[in-house]
Amino acid sequence: MRAAKGVIVTAEKLAPAERFREEPEMTAIPGFLVAAVAHAPGGAAPCSCSPAYGVDEARMRRYMEVSRTADGLAEYLAEAETYLQV
C-alpha cells in the first residue's frame, strides 16, 4: 500500500521521453507513479544539485539563523523568491 496515488516530480532540467527509454535503468521513479512534473531550475537551493551547483553556505547559515520562528521563515522565503527569481 502506498501513501499517495502519485508524486509530483520537480526537475532542474526537463528531458525528452526518448532519454528515459534509452536508459530505463536510470529512472528512479516509474512514470505510472508520476502525477505531475514541475520544471524548477534552482529548486534545490540553497542546498546542492551536483553537478549543476553546490551548497550556498551563506544562504544556509541565513536559513538556520532565521527559520527558528514562523516570521523568520516567512522573511527567508520572501528573500528566496527574489534570490531564485521565482
Secondary structure, DSSP 4 states (H G I P E B T S, - for coil): --S-S-EEEEESS---HHHHHH-GGG-SS-GGGEEEEEE-TTTTTTS-BTTTB---HHHHHHHHHHTTSHHHHHHHHHHHHHHHT-
